[in-house]
Amino acid sequence: MLAIHHFFNRAALVLLLLVVLFSCRKTDEYAQQINDTPYLITGEIGMGPGKKYDGFRRSYLVGDTAMLIGRLFLDRPGSKILVGGQSVKIEEQSRLLYNLNEYTKQPESLDVIRFVITREMGIGDHIPVSLVANGQTIQAPEITIRKFSGSMHRTDTTLYVDLLTNWKPANSNLYQQNYRPLINNVSLTSEGDIYFGNNTEIDAYKGGTITPLIHVNDQFQENGTTFTIKMIQGSVVAYDGNTLTFSAEVTEAVPEAATSYIYRLCKMELATKKITTINRTLVTKGRVTVNEPAGPFEGAIGTLKVVATQLKTDMNGALYFVNNYAASRTDWVNEIDWYSNGWGPSSYYVSPAVYANICRVDAGGSVKSIFKLDEFFMGPSYYNIPGRPLELTTDYVISPDGKTAFGTCAVNMGMNYKQAAYDLEHDEILMMPKSFYSEPYRFFSYDTSAVTGYHRPEILFSYSLNDDVYLNRYCFTTEGELLASDGASIAAVDLVNKSLYCYAGSEMGIGTNVPWQDQKTGPAKKVGFGAETMIIGQDKYGNVIYSGSQRDYAQGVSFYKLYSRK
């Protein structure tokens, strides 16, 4: 019996040892598997005294240098980084010791690589990035790649201004009598072609020549129906230059014309001049006895009530507009307001009956209300419209990629305005000033001159989108900087980090006039951009196109190109 007992004790001990050995081996295998697992750092980490990695970057231009940090195992066979399915060519590689585990305090050795973004990786959004190592494939967040030239993120001393053209409409006296701008919509293609218009015509500047496109009294036929342009409310060209979208009040030989104003939102194929109506809306004339039900405010573009003004677009083909439709109400008579004179308002929102929301139309024709009018002089809107609230929707700026908007979030006593930046992709506020007045911004100086350089770490800066209902002094670059014509110079502003530098002109000319900036053309440091400069946009070559005064009824409107001579 004792022998049997010893046998079982020995057997149990052997079994226990086998279990322990097997478990240790499994633990070692698991540990090795963990050690062999590749990964990328996507968040912010320190890289030594005064240095940091800002995290995985999501947007690039062709020619940019990308940096990745992680356990990459690039010294092992078969390991590679793929962007858009293309293996990257590593330009620089180093190691970084970093303490990822706060408990063990054991530093890990991370790979740091840099490579150049190329056109072959793809152009557009949703470009895949993956890490292949040790038989595993790790998917990183998708990135966006654009092919447009960008700024230097510092003052380019070779910037130069050329006059492109000057234009004055034949009926400029009509605009002077009504004190309306000579142009009220202007947009740019990737090649730098300018499409501009007012209430009576739309024209294009392309290849050094101005070509008329649409005029009041022009007739168009579509599906057996003839309509005549009565007054143009807005227009915008697609960034690829293929289509023009315009909004107009029209006349038609139909019974509804006796009781309604007729508005059409149309697209023109520029190669063929073919017109397609994407929305036709009737606005009731006269007083009504029953209030018209409001909405819907979102849905298929052809099903909504739309009077589109202030049209804009982005590089992805989305269309933006302010919907100034007003539902018929017993306390609102359309004849006494801007529908009756056809010119469109000199200032909007004379009644909270106007929708006044900013809409985005995607490539499939679906409308989303991204901003609503919260409250202004006439009180809150009558309607429960979707979207983030703004106190003014008369003017807004959209980034080229359609991911960021800039608009007026608050008004103080009708005199002071506060602008905020919004992330449209994630529905977040990116930046909102604390006050209605100038705030300190970090300033980056690149001018060593004692006269023209601004050698202080901060500068007081403020925004104003309310100067003109139709056009503004701001535009986003393809890299996300906000160009702001302020004083005699143009500033490049990082809205999120509240910093700026002088993009064009002189540093001392930001926010004020200086005597050495008194030219219209020539070296940018001598050009006085001034309060009348309206920035139209940036073409794919990085050139900034802008115009001068829109109300110079004697001389007309001048268009300029600001470009690098490097």
Disulfide bonds with the S-S distance in Angstrom:
none
